[in-house]
Amino acid sequence: MKFDLIIDSRSSEVVIALLCDGQLIELHKQKHDNNFSVGDIYLGKIKKVVPGLNAAFVNVGYERDGFLHYLDLGSQVNSLKKFTEKAIQNKLNTASLKNFKSEKNIDKDGKIVDTIKSGDHLLLQISKEPISTKGPRLTTELSLAGRYMVLTPFSDKVSVSQKIAKSEEKARLKKLIRSIKPPGFGVIIRTVATGKKVAELDQDLKNLYKKWQVISKKLKGSKAPVKILGELNRSSTILRDLLDAKFNNIIVNNTEIAQELKDYLARISPEQEKIVKIHKGETPIFQKYNITKQIKGAFGKNVTIKNGTYLVIEHTEALHVIDVNSGKKVDAKKNQEENALEVNIEAAKEIARQLRLRDMGGIIVVDFIDQKFEKNRKLLFESLKKAMSTDKAKHNILPPTKFGLIQITRQRVRPALTIDTLEKCPMCDGGGKIDSSLLLIDQIENKIANLTVIKSNKIQIATHPFVASYINKGWFFSSIRHKWENKFKKTIKVVGDDRLHLLQYSIVNK
């Protein structure tokens, strides 16, 4: 498998597409002024403690107060609270926890009113972004994520990812990290740390400790609510979590973002800095790498797989429902049970991709085609688990019920990504009246005429590919484009852009 990261920087947002062997598997959108992302750290003020919920509402600067449950306080919350107060009052000379006197841990089954009160200042981390009418979900169990490990303040525990299978490697990593970690900090060792040498791990640990020093410094004299430390942008986060030898290219249409990624790669994997490339050419970046078409085909209510097989995906307030349909896919050489199994296994692969692509969370119920035999139901269950094994989000899959339903729960930390693939009628814009398409060419010509007052020898027109083909068609000297060039004494270039609908166009002077 080869991974490509395609990044389209637009006026209001950055859209990031992750491709695996050319197929779109993840799509992320990030606003330029993106706040309250998962991992961001804020200094918040407790607004209201609700004993009935055993939780509190916290002002972190969002339009709705964040939610902090007692179970998200963490056992070391008293130590964090003490550190925060001293840092704000400028009573700490260092960020080191070596000589910091820790407070007593709180009880797991305690009450929130015994720990915090209204008006308290707390250092908090976003654990779930604001969704719908809800504010962000918060935690005081701070974690600073790096390439090979996660640093946790006010802890001394060193743990290893369960995905590292070899006990010898686990023991090696634990021993190594214990010898280099700063006192007063715990470490969670990530899977990618497998086989890494002490120099690489030590550098990653130092980078994380520098983040803690920044937090300590920014706390001095701060007034809540205020953002203390921002998470990496989405493209850098994807690189941090997924980057390995399988990454082939990172292609960006913005020089500033390209430089940011190069700087980041220079710190975590210098030998891969050269895979960052600038997109050149007139064709939009998503159009060139066939991403626009894949988005249109993957985000609709009906998702076609192949040979007529398709999924129907419905979203409700409580859960997501996916129905598997065989369509016209029937192999005459196989019986009904074998055909159903083949369709179900193909659908399982696409469902795993859809959950990751749309970032669907909560409860997902899948209605596969009925299988009569237990061995086939078990094979389908194992196929779905295998297809979802690469999904980084926490998830749980239950075996098929007697009705053939498979239930999935998947962690949701960001709003599910929804893209409207239905378009208004390009002729009437949904109004029921047709704006004559015969006038389109005249409209474009009039726009060009208006541009001729500007001292520019080159004009570029972007329009729907069908319209672009019509304007450029015919022999060179008989095309509409050539007639315009003769009329206006300008060099005119007409390019197709499949993001535009049939009667939409844009004209720019070079």
LINJO-V356178 format. One record per residue. N is the residue number from 1. OMEGA is omega in whole degrees, 0 to 359 (NA if undefined). D_CENTER is the distance of its C-alpha to the mean C-alpha in Angstrom with 1 decimal. Layout:
{{N:OMEGA:D_CENTER} {N:OMEGA:D_CENTER}}
This chain:
{{1:177:20.1} {2:182:18.9} {3:174:15.4} {4:177:14.8} {5:180:12.1} {6:186:13.0} {7:181:12.2} {8:179:13.8} {9:181:14.9} {10:186:16.5} {11:185:18.8} {12:185:16.6} {13:174:13.0} {14:179:11.1} {15:186:9.4} {16:179:7.9} {17:176:9.0} {18:180:9.5} {19:173:13.1} {20:184:15.2} {21:176:18.9} {22:181:18.1} {23:181:16.3} {24:180:12.8} {25:176:10.8} {26:177:7.1} {27:181:6.2} {28:175:4.1} {29:180:6.8} {30:177:8.2} {31:180:11.9} {32:179:14.4} {33:187:15.8} {34:174:12.7} {35:178:14.3} {36:174:13.9} {37:177:10.5} {38:180:10.4} {39:178:12.8} {40:181:14.8} {41:183:18.5} {42:166:21.0} {43:184:24.7} {44:180:25.4} {45:180:28.6} {46:181:29.5} {47:186:30.6} {48:175:31.8} {49:182:32.3} {50:183:32.6} {51:181:34.7} {52:178:34.4} {53:188:30.6} {54:185:31.1} {55:179:28.4} {56:174:28.2} {57:190:26.6} {58:175:25.6} {59:176:25.5} {60:178:22.6} {61:178:22.9} {62:182:20.7} {63:175:22.8} {64:181:22.8} {65:176:23.7} {66:183:21.3} {67:180:22.3} {68:179:23.6} {69:180:25.2} {70:182:28.0} {71:179:26.2} {72:179:23.3} {73:184:26.0} {74:185:26.5} {75:184:30.0} {76:186:30.2} {77:180:29.5} {78:177:33.1} {79:178:32.8} {80:180:29.6} {81:179:31.4} {82:179:34.5} {83:181:32.5} {84:182:30.8} {85:180:34.1} {86:180:35.9} {87:179:33.3} {88:181:33.4} {89:177:37.2} {90:181:37.2} {91:179:39.1} {92:179:37.0} {93:184:38.0} {94:176:35.3} {95:182:31.8} {96:177:33.3} {97:184:33.6} {98:182:36.5} {99:180:39.2} {100:182:37.1} {101:182:38.8} {102:176:36.4} {103:180:37.1} {104:178:37.6} {105:179:34.7} {106:180:34.3} {107:180:35.1} {108:184:32.4} {109:183:34.4} {110:179:35.3} {111:183:35.1} {112:181:32.8} {113:178:35.8} {114:186:37.4} {115:181:34.5} {116:179:33.3} {117:180:35.0} {118:180:34.3} {119:178:34.2} {120:174:32.8} {121:182:30.4} {122:173:27.5} {123:188:24.8} {124:178:21.6} {125:178:18.0} {126:177:15.2} {127:177:14.3} {128:183:12.8} {129:175:11.8} {130:181:14.5} {131:179:14.6} {132:182:17.4} {133:183:20.5} {134:173:19.5} {135:181:19.0} {136:172:16.6} {137:188:17.5} {138:174:19.1} {139:174:20.5} {140:175:23.1} {141:185:22.3} {142:176:20.8} {143:180:18.9} {144:187:18.2} {145:176:15.9} {146:182:17.2} {147:186:17.2} {148:184:19.8} {149:176:20.2} {150:182:19.4} {151:181:22.1} {152:181:23.4} {153:176:26.2} {154:177:29.4} {155:177:29.2} {156:186:31.1} {157:174:29.5} {158:180:28.2} {159:185:26.2} {160:178:24.8} {161:180:22.0} {162:180:23.5} {163:173:22.2} {164:190:24.7} {165:187:27.7} {166:181:30.6} {167:179:32.5} {168:180:34.1} {169:177:30.7} {170:181:29.6} {171:179:33.0} {172:182:32.8} {173:179:29.4} {174:181:30.6} {175:182:33.8} {176:183:32.4} {177:179:29.8} {178:182:32.6} {179:185:34.7} {180:184:32.4} {181:178:30.3} {182:179:31.5} {183:180:33.6} {184:182:32.1} {185:172:28.6} {186:182:27.0} {187:170:24.7} {188:184:22.3} {189:183:22.5} {190:183:19.4} {191:184:20.0} {192:178:19.7} {193:181:22.7} {194:176:24.9} {195:183:27.9} {196:182:26.9} {197:186:29.9} {198:182:30.8} {199:180:30.4} {200:181:26.6} {201:180:26.0} {202:179:28.2} {203:178:26.5} {204:179:23.1} {205:178:24.9} {206:178:26.6} {207:179:23.4} {208:179:22.1} {209:176:25.6} {210:177:25.5} {211:179:22.5} {212:177:24.8} {213:177:27.6} {214:179:25.6} {215:181:24.9} {216:182:28.6} {217:183:29.8} {218:180:27.7} {219:185:29.0} {220:178:32.5} {221:182:33.9} {222:177:30.6} {223:181:30.8} {224:358:28.3} {225:178:25.9} {226:178:24.3} {227:183:21.1} {228:181:22.1} {229:179:19.2} {230:174:15.7} {231:175:12.8} {232:173:11.9} {233:188:9.9} {234:182:6.3} {235:178:8.4} {236:178:10.8} {237:178:8.7} {238:179:7.8} {239:180:11.5} {240:186:12.7} {241:188:11.4} {242:189:12.2} {243:172:14.8} {244:184:18.1} {245:182:21.0} {246:179:19.2} {247:185:17.2} {248:182:19.3} {249:168:18.2} {250:187:15.8} {251:187:16.9} {252:177:16.5} {253:181:18.6} {254:185:18.9} {255:180:21.3} {256:179:20.1} {257:178:16.5} {258:180:18.2} {259:177:20.5} {260:181:17.9} {261:178:16.3} {262:179:19.9} {263:180:20.8} {264:179:18.0} {265:178:19.0} {266:180:22.6} {267:187:22.1} {268:182:20.3} {269:187:21.5} {270:183:24.1} {271:181:25.1} {272:181:21.8} {273:184:21.9} {274:181:23.6} {275:177:20.7} {276:183:19.3} {277:178:21.0} {278:177:21.5} {279:179:21.5} {280:179:25.0} {281:184:26.8} {282:182:27.1} {283:177:24.8} {284:188:21.3} {285:180:18.8} {286:178:16.9} {287:182:20.3} {288:183:21.6} {289:172:19.1} {290:182:19.4} {291:180:15.8} {292:180:17.2} {293:180:19.5} {294:178:17.0} {295:180:14.8} {296:182:18.1} {297:188:19.2} {298:188:16.2} {299:179:15.4} {300:176:19.0} {301:177:20.9} {302:180:22.7} {303:180:20.9} {304:179:23.5} {305:173:23.3} {306:179:26.6} {307:176:30.3} {308:178:30.0} {309:180:27.9} {310:177:25.2} {311:170:23.0} {312:185:23.3} {313:179:20.3} {314:178:21.2} {315:175:19.3} {316:180:21.5} {317:187:21.4} {318:186:22.2} {319:175:20.4} {320:181:19.2} {321:179:21.9} {322:179:21.8} {323:181:25.2} {324:180:26.1} {325:182:28.8} {326:182:30.8} {327:181:31.9} {328:184:34.7} {329:176:33.8} {330:176:37.0} {331:184:38.6} {332:182:42.3} {333:182:42.9} {334:177:40.8} {335:186:41.6} {336:181:39.4} {337:180:38.0} {338:177:36.9} {339:180:35.4} {340:180:33.4} {341:180:32.1} {342:179:31.1} {343:182:29.2} {344:181:27.5} {345:175:26.3} {346:180:24.9} {347:180:23.2} {348:179:21.8} {349:181:19.9} {350:179:18.5} {351:177:17.6} {352:178:15.6} {353:182:13.7} {354:180:13.4} {355:180:12.1} {356:183:9.2} {357:181:8.8} {358:184:9.3} {359:180:7.7} {360:181:11.3} {361:182:12.9} {362:182:16.4} {363:177:19.3} {364:178:19.2} {365:182:22.7} {366:178:23.4} {367:177:26.9} {368:175:27.7} {369:185:31.1} {370:175:33.8} {371:183:35.0} {372:188:38.5} {373:181:38.6} {374:182:37.1} {375:179:36.4} {376:177:34.2} {377:179:32.2} {378:179:31.7} {379:178:30.7} {380:180:28.1} {381:180:26.7} {382:179:26.5} {383:179:24.9} {384:178:22.0} {385:179:21.6} {386:181:21.6} {387:182:19.1} {388:184:16.6} {389:180:17.6} {390:180:14.8} {391:183:12.1} {392:181:11.0} {393:178:10.8} {394:181:14.4} {395:178:16.3} {396:183:20.0} {397:178:21.9} {398:178:25.5} {399:180:28.2} {400:175:29.4} {401:180:31.7} {402:177:35.2} {403:178:33.9} {404:180:31.4} {405:173:28.3} {406:181:25.4} {407:181:23.5} {408:167:20.0} {409:182:18.3} {410:182:14.6} {411:178:13.1} {412:178:11.3} {413:177:9.9} {414:176:8.0} {415:178:9.9} {416:182:9.8} {417:178:9.0} {418:179:12.6} {419:181:14.2} {420:180:18.0} {421:176:19.6} {422:183:23.1} {423:172:24.9} {424:175:27.9} {425:184:31.1} {426:181:31.2} {427:186:35.0} {428:181:35.4} {429:178:31.9} {430:185:32.4} {431:178:35.7} {432:178:38.1} {433:183:39.8} {434:173:39.5} {435:191:39.4} {436:179:41.4} {437:179:39.5} {438:182:42.8} {439:185:42.3} {440:182:38.9} {441:177:40.6} {442:179:43.0} {443:180:40.2} {444:181:38.5} {445:179:42.0} {446:179:42.7} {447:178:39.5} {448:180:40.5} {449:178:43.9} {450:181:42.5} {451:184:40.7} {452:178:43.9} {453:178:45.1} {454:182:42.4} {455:180:43.6} {456:182:41.2} {457:183:42.2} {458:177:38.9} {459:179:37.0} {460:180:33.8} {461:173:33.0} {462:181:29.7} {463:179:30.1} {464:183:29.3} {465:179:30.1} {466:180:33.1} {467:179:34.6} {468:179:34.1} {469:180:35.9} {470:181:38.7} {471:183:39.2} {472:190:39.3} {473:180:41.3} {474:176:45.0} {475:187:47.0} {476:185:46.0} {477:181:48.9} {478:182:48.5} {479:178:44.8} {480:180:43.8} {481:181:41.9} {482:178:45.0} {483:177:47.1} {484:180:44.8} {485:178:45.1} {486:185:48.9} {487:187:49.0} {488:179:46.8} {489:180:47.6} {490:171:43.9} {491:186:41.6} {492:179:39.2} {493:181:36.1} {494:182:34.4} {495:177:30.9} {496:178:29.0} {497:186:25.5} {498:172:24.1} {499:182:21.8} {500:176:25.2} {501:193:27.3} {502:183:30.9} {503:180:32.6} {504:180:30.0} {505:174:30.6} {506:182:30.3} {507:177:32.9} {508:174:32.7} {509:185:35.5} {510:NA:34.7}}
